[in-house]
Amino acid sequence: MLPDMGIWRSVSLIVPDAGRILDVYYSQKHTDNKVTLKALLHIENHGCKKAMVEISDPQGNITAKTDISLEESAEYYETELVINDPQLWWVNGYGEQPLYSCAVTLYDENDACTDKNTQCIGLRTLTVSREKDQWGEEFCFINNGVKIFAMGANYIPEDQIVTRCNEEKTRKLLADCKAANYNFIRVWGGGYYPDGYFYDYCDENGIIVWQDFMFACSAYLLTEEFEETVRGEVRDNVIRLRNHPSLGLWCGNNEIESAWEYWGLPEDEEAKRDYLIIFEDIIPQVLKAYDPCENTFYWPSSPSSGGGFKDASSNHAGDMHYWDVWHNFKPIEAFREFYYRFCSEYGFESLPDIKTCRAFADETKGDFDLCSPVMAAHQKCVQGNEKIMYYLAQMVRYPYDFKQLIYSSQLVQADCIRSNVEHMRRARGRCMGSAYWQVNDSNPVISWSSIDYFGRWKGLHYYAKRFYAPCLISCDDTHRKKPVLNISNERMTAFEGIVRWKLRNNKAEILQSGEKSVSVPALTAQNVLTIDLSDELKNRTDPREKYLEYSIMENGKELSFGTTLFVRPKEFTFLEPAITYGISESEDKFALTFCAENYAKSVCLSLKTADCVFSDNWFDIHGKEPVTIMIDKASLSRKMTAQELSRELEIMHN
């Protein structure tokens, strides 16, 4: 238990000798091929006569410029600048992220510069739609008029000891998010407000930020002193962050409204009144003054259907946190019972990489046991280890050693989240957002993360790279004898290509196959093919020895692929795959090519003592059909030869 206290960010003493710029707020009005940029300057003036506002485009050309005459008595100045032929900022996957440089310079009576404020902005519209529709009320980000399916995860502080956090770690984590096709991240309200470089990266790479204010899972007594700190905290962070183009939403808190409704908190009318005052009165007041809702959308709580303690976890409006799978021991298939409008929290735990476990546990002392005191102390969830074993028993055969336990837990976690995401993406239009809990860890632990404390990708993060692909094929196997293939196309152009499928046995031999040319419009999800397997799945042994492989091809390139078992993995008759591989290398990459004698599912690659990011992992091998995996040498934690890599490589499979 580490108390958060003390000064941990930099402090500076500023002594202006003339005037200084306290802050600048940029708001935008978009019309046909033109953006009118309004700049609101907050200036502390001591003898300055002029301010100059200058806008430069992403190529460095000055596109707009104006001078403002200053007065001693005035604090705020407003001016408008027109940008013609604007280069629009888009969310990752929908376009580019050009940034305009906005510079405000103060000059004294001798035309000497006394202060300068430079910020990068993106010219875009970004808000949330709550339009009524046939299912209730949508909850959907809209970027430049385009409805976005948000794909990402929840972000927590990167270290329990916050002084260990730094720009290099944060940028690497966010780069890993982008590599897994994120276009969205939620800053959870139980942590802290990240540093500016967090938002800079999201600006530069098109990742929408859902920004919680730092209130979570608690009732707050609204004294005069506390109200003052609330107003100050909200004001300061709004001013600091409001110009970032990646900022998509302000959210009042995490799970407080739903706690009143569903957690059995005492019916304290005073506390409930104070809740409404803070999150539905005070914070909107501050936002109206410093970043009104016509510029950045405000949402009172997460989850919520709009506030006022009215069905906060509605399946028909707003965002939802769904935890019956995991906390309430519901089967993984229960995810498909819901058609969320936006699922902003759901998750499943796994153990981290064995190298991470060695950082806090000693195998020689018996710590490599899920029931050991050390493992219990490094578990982020009450009864979490029991829940892991419960779900492992549902899905896989018993892991008889600790390495296999780690592998099995990561496999079940990844398959669980994949099942839910694919279900949500098939429902695009009804559901418009997925943020699993969570992307990162704040210490080396057993948790819901997809990347562990040391930056090592779990199986889930490799799966995320596939299930968040812009163009995704998935299989709805609700009726296993008639599986339905679906394409979710989250691109701005239509998918024109081929769907291929193969029914195989456990030797990976092809029993049936087919293909179909399909066209799926941009920003839609469509069922494209129903496969009748009634004759192939007749008896009890057929589902245990056969599986379905499928993929989509565009211009000869495979965009997305997957496999579906007709039973849970523990019931499938896997044969020993007898995996073999070869290594070749170029100047900057290693290429590993794998084959097998039989079907190998969820092949996991790892290195014994080093680390790297594989181009793909937790993949299937269909017998003798080769699979090539690349390693960028720059991602290796230390240099090594092909021979050393071969000695380091470990391979596990289902």
N, C-alpha and C positions, 0 to 999 in steps of 0.2 A: 504494500500500500504506500504509494508515493504522493505526498501532498503537492498540489500545484500552488506555488507561491513565489513571490519575488519577481524582479525585473529580468526578463529573459530575451527581450528584443533590444535592438540598439537604441540609445538615447542620445539626442544631440541638443546643444544649446545654441539657439539662433539669435544673433544680435544684429538686426538690420540697421544699416546706416542711412537708409533713405526710405524705400518702400519695399513691400514684399507681396507676393501672390500667395494667398492662403489656399485657394482652390479654384478650379475651373470646371464647369459642368457643361457638357455638350449634349444637346438634344437634336433630333433629326426629324425633318418632314420630307417624305418621299413623294414626288410627283413624276410625271412622265419624263424619264431620262434626265432627272435633275434631283439633287438633294439640297434642301435649304438647311444649313447647319447653324443652330443658334448657340452662341457661346455666352455663358453667364460667368462673369469674372468676380471673384471675391478678393478684394485688395485692401491691404493695410497700407495707407499712404502717408509718407512723411517727406513730401517735397517732390514726388514724381509728377511729371507733366503729361506723360503719354504712355499708352500701352499699344503694342502692335500685335495683332493676331494674324498668323500666317499658316496656311494649310498646304502641305506638300503631298503629292500623290505617292503611291508605292514605288514609283520609279525615281522619286526625288525631285519632281518638277513642281514648282509653286503653282497651285491651281486657284487659290483665293487668298486675299490679303486685305487687311483694313487697319486703320489707326483709330484709337479712341482717346479723346482728351479727358484728362483726369482732374478731379477736384479734391481738395483737402478733406472736405466733409463727407464725401460719398464713399460707401464701402462696396456697392454692387454696381456692375456695369454690364450691359447686354448689347450684343451685336449679332448680326446675321451675315452669313457668307453663303454664296451659292456655288455649288459644285456641279458642273455639267458633265454629262457622260460618265457618271460615277461607276467605279469598279466595285461591285457589291461583294460583301463578306458573306460566305456561306458556311453552313455546318459541314463538318467532315463527311465526305461521301456525296455531297450534293453540288459542290463547286469549290472554288479556291478561297483563300483567306487573305486578300490584299488589305494592308493596313495603311491608313493615312496618318501622317505626322502632323500634330497640331501644336504649334508653338506660340506661347504668349510671352512677350518681352516687355519689361518695364524700363522706361527711360527717365532720367532726371532732366533738369532744365538745361544741362549741357549736352544732352543727347547721349549720355553715358548709360550703359546697361546696368541696372541695379539688381535685377532678378529675372529669372527665366523659368518657365514651366513648360515642359514638353511631354505630351502624351500621345500614344498611338490609339487610334480608334478604327472601328470597322463601320462602313456604311451599310446598314442593314436594318430590316425590321425583324424583331424577334419577340414573340409573345406567346400566350397560351389561349387556345380556343376552348370555350365551354358551350359550343353550339348544341342545341337540342337535336336529338336524332331518334331513330326507331328503337334504340336500346336505352335511352335516357338522356345523358348529357356527356359529350365527349370531353376528354382532357388531353390536349394535344399541343405540342409546340408547333408554331408556325414561323418559318424563316423565309422572309421575302415572298410571302404569299403561299409558300409550299408547306404542306402538312408533313411533319417529320415523325418517323417512328424512332423514338429515343432508345438507344442501346448502350447500356453501360452498367455501372455498379456504384455502391456507396463507398465513400472515402472517409477514413478516420485518421487521426493524427498518426504520423509515421513513427513515433517513438514515445514511450511513456515518459522519458526524460527529454523534454521538448528542446533543450539546447543541442541535442544530437541531430536534430533535423537541419537539413541544409538544401541549397538549391540543386546541387548535383543529384542527390537522392530523389528529390521531388521530380526533377525533369526526367530522370531515368524511369521512375514509376509511371509517369504520365506517358512517356514514350512507349512503355510496355502496354499501356491501355490503348493507345492509338494502334499499335501493332496487332491488337486483338479486335480491331475494327470498332472501337468505342466511338460514339459521337456525342456522349453525354456522361456527366458524372455528378453525383449528389454529395455535397459537403454536409455531412451529418451533424445535427445540432447538439450532440453530446461531446463534441471535440473542441476545436478552436477555429478561429478564422485564419486560413492559410496566408502565407506571405505573398507579396505581389507577384513573385516569379511563378507561382502556381497559376494565377490567372493569365499572366503573360503567355505561358505555354499554351493554355487553352485558347487564347486569342489567336496565336500563331498557327494552331493546328485544328481549329474548328470544333472544339469540344464544348458543348453547352454545359454551363455550370448551374445546377440547382443549389442555391445558397440558403441553407438553414441559418437563422439566427441561433445563437448558442443558448438555447433553452431546451431541456429534454427531460421527459419522464418524471416530472416533479410538479408539485403545487407551490406557487410562489405567493408570499404574503406581500401585498402592495402597500408598503409604507411610503412616506414622502421621500425618504432617503433612497429607498430601492427604486422608486419611479425615476428619480434623478439619474441613477446609474443606468437604468434601462434606456432612457432617452439618449444619454451620452454614448452608450455603447452602440446603439443602433445608428445614431447620427454619424459617429466617427467612421464606422465601417461602410455605411452607405456612401459617404463622401469619398472614401478611399477607393471603392470598387465600382461605382456606378457607371464609369465611362468604358469599362471593359466590354467589348462586343460579345464575348462569350457568356456574359451574365444573362441568363434566361429567366430566372425566377427568384424572388425573395420568398422565403417560407418562415413563418413565425416560430415554429418549434417542432420538435420531434415527439410524437406520440402522447402529447399531454391531453389533447381533446379526446382521443380514443381511450386514454386511461380513465377519464371520468365516466365514459360510457360502458367500458367493457372490463376494466381491471378490478372493479369492486372497491374503488376508493371511497372513503366515507363521504356521505352526502353533506358536505360542508358548503352551505350556500354562500358564505362570505368568500371562501376560496374560489368557488366557481365564478362568482361575480368578478373577483380580481383577475381571474383568467381572461374573461371576456374583455375587461378593460385593457389589459396589457396587449392582447393579441388581435383584438378586433376594434380597438380604439386608439391606444397610444402609438403602436407601431405604424398603423396606417396614417396617423397624423404626421409622424416624422417623415414617412415616405412621401406624403403629399408635399411636404416642404422641400425635400431634397432629391427625390427621384420618383415622381408621381407615376401612378399605375399605367397611364397611357404610354410611358416609356419602358417601365419594367413591371411585369406582372407580380402581384402579391397573392400569396396563398397562406391562410391563417395557421395551418398545422399540417403535419403529415403523419398518418393518413387523415383525409378529410373529404367531405362531399361539399364543402363550402363554408363550414363554421356553424356556430350556434348549437353544438352538441346534437346535430341532426344526422344520425346514421353515418358516423365518421368513417366506417369501413364499408361503405356502400359498394356494391358490385355494379352500380348503374351510373355513378357520377364520381368525379374527383379521382384521387389516387388511393391505393389500397396497400396495406402491409399484410401479407398472407403467411402465417406461421403454423398452420395446422399440420402441414408436413414439416417435420422436425419436432417442434415443441410439443405438439399434441399427438405425435406418433401416427398420424394419418399415413396411408400408403402413398408412394410416390405418384401413383395414378390419380390421386385426389386433385392434383393441380388442374387436371382437365375438366373438373366439374365447374370451373369458374371462367367467366369471360370478363376479366378485369378491364377497366377503362385505362388504367395506368398502374402497373404494379411496381411500387417504389421501394419495397423491401420484401425479400423472401430469401431463404438461404438453407444451407446444409453444411455440416462440419466435415472436416477431414484432418488427418495428421499431416504435418509438414514433412519435407524431405528428411531422410535419415541423417544427413549432414547437419541439418538444423537441429534435430533432436540431440545430436552429440554435443551441441553448444550448451545444453542445460541438463543433460542426463548422462549417467555413467553406466555403460552396459555391464561392466565387471561387478557392479554393486546391485545388479538386478533391477535397474531403473527401466530397462526396455521391456516393460510390462504395462499394459494399458491400465491396470489396477494398482500400479505402484504409487506411493505418495508423491513422487516427483511428477508423474504424468497427471495426477489429480491436481497438483499445484499449477500446472501449465495448461489447464483446460478452461476455456473462456465461458463455458455454459454450465449452469447447475444441472447435474446428472448428464452432462454431455457425453461422457465416455460410455455410459449405459445406452444412450440413444444411438451412438455409433454402432455398438454391438447389436442393438435391436435391428437396425436397418441392414447391417451386414448379413444378419441371419435371414432377412427377407430376400436378399438379392444375390449373394455369392456364397461359395463354399467356404468352410471355416479356414481362416488363415492360421497356419501352425507356427509361423515365426514372425518376428516383428517387422521385417522388411515386407513380408507379404501383407501384414496388417496395414502398413502405410499404403501400399499399392492398392489394396482392396478399398480402403476408406476413400482414397482419392478417386478411384473409379466410380464408386457409388455416388459420391458428391457430384462429379462431372456429369454422369448420366441423369441424375436427378434434375439438375439445373437445366441441362440440355432439353430434357423432356418438356419442362415448363416454357422455356424460351421458344422452342419450336411451335408449341401450342399457341403462344401469344402471337407469334409472327404469322401463323396461318390465319389468325383472326384480325389481321391488319385492317384498320378502319374502325373496328369496334374497340380493340386494344391498341394503344399508341405509345406504349413505353414500358421498358424493362430495366430495372436497376436491382441486380441481385446484391445480397449482403454477403460479403463485402469484398473489395478488391485487395486490401492490404492489411497488414498486421502492425501493431505498435510494440510488440515484443515477440520473442520466439515461443509460439504456443500452438495448441490444438484449437483450431478456430474455423470460421466460415470463409476465410479468405481464399482468393484464387492465386495470390502471390504472397509468399511468406515473408517474414521479417527481414531476411537477408536478400530478398529480391528473387528468390527461386520460384519459377513458375510451377504451380501444381497442375494436375491433369485438367482442372476446370479452366485454367487460363488458355490452354491449348484448345480446349473445346470451344471456349468463347470466340476464339479467332475464327472458328468454323461456323458456330451458330449465329454470330453477328456479321457474317459475310454479307456484303450488299445484295448479292443474289444467292438465295438459299433454297436448296431442295430439302424437304423433310417428308416424313412418312407418318400419316395418321393410321396407326394400326389398331384402332379401337375394335374393328371387326377384322380379326387377323386373317381370315380366309379371303377377305376383299380389302387389302390395304390400299390407301389412297395417297398418291404422291402429289405434293403441293409445291409450288414455286412462289416464294416471297421475293418480290423484286423491289428493293429499296433504292433503285437508281433513277436518274432523271431521264433515262431512255428505256425503251422497251427491250425485253429479253427476246431474242429471236435465236432459237437453237434447238437442241435435241435432248430429249429425256431418254436415258438408257436404264434398263433394269435387268438384273440377272437373279434367278433363284438358284442357289447353290446348296450342296450338301456340306457336311463338316470336313470333307476332304478338299473343299473349295471347287469341286467339279460343278460345271454349269448344267443344270437340269432343264431350265427354261430361260428364255431371254426375249427381249423386245426393245424397240425404240420408237419414238414418236417425235415428229417435228412440232414445236409449240411456239406460240407467241404470247407473251405476258406483258401487258402495258406497264409503263413506268408507275412506281408508287402504288402497286397493288399486290395482292396475294390471291392466287387462284389454284384450285384443284385441277390438275392437268391430266391425271390418269388414274383409273381404278383397275387394279390387277386382280383377276379372279384366280385364286389358288385353291379352289374347292377340291379339285382332283389331286392336288399335291399335298394337302394337309388332311388326309382322311382319317388316319389312326393316331393313337397316342404317341407313337415314336416319331412320326413325321415332324412335328414342331420342335422336337428335341435334336433333330439332326439336319435341319434345313434353315437357311437364313436368306434374307433378301438384301441384295446390294443395288444401289441406285446412284445416278449422277446426272449432271446436266453439262452439256458441251455447247460452247459458242465459238464459232470460227476455229474449230479444231482444238480449243483449249478447255480443259475441265475446270469449271467454276466452283462447283460444290458437289459433295458426295456424302454418302452415309450408308449404314447397314442397320437392319432391324432383325432382331431375334424374335421368334414367336412365343418364347417362354422367357422367364427370368434367367439370367446367366447361370445361376447355380443348377438349373434344370437342363441346361444344354449339354450335349455329349461332345465335349471338346476332345479332339485327338492331339497327341503330342505334335506340335507344329514343326519341330526340328528346323529352327530358323538358322539361316546362314547369311553372311554379309561380306561385302568387300568395301575397301576404302580407296578412294582416289583423291587427289588434291590439285588445286590450282593455286595461283599466287595468294588469293585472299579467302579461299573456301576449301572445306573438306566436303566430299560427297560420299555418303554411306548408302549402299544399295543392298536391300534386303530381299530374300526369298524364303519360302518355307515349303515343307512337304504337304502340309494341310492348312486349314483355315486357322489363322492366329488373330485373335481379337484384342483390341486395346493394348497394342505393343507399346510399352513404356521404355524409353531410353533415358539413361542417366549416366553421370560420370562419378567414379568412386570418390575422388577427392577434389576435383575441379568443378567448375560450373560453366555453362554456356546456355544459349537459347537455340533450340533446334528449329528448322524451318517448319517442321510439323512433328507432332509427338502424340502418343496415345492413339495410334493409327491401326488399321487392320491390314493384314497381309492375306491376299487371296491365293494361297498356294504358291505356285511357281511364277506368278505374275510379279515382276520386280517393283519395289517401292524405293524411290530415291529420296533421301533426307539430306538437306544441306546444313552445314555449320559455318557460319561466318566467323572467320578466325578472330575478328575484332571482338566477338562476343565471348570468347574464351577467357576465363579468369587468369590463365597463364598460358604462355606459348608452349606448344608441344608439337612433336612430329606425328606423322600418321601412325607409326608404331606405338608411340606413347598413347595416342588416342585410342588405339585398339585395346591396349592394356587397361585403360581407364573405363572403357565402355561396359555398362551393365544393361541387360535386356530382361524385362519381365513381361508376362502376358497372362491373359485370363486362363 
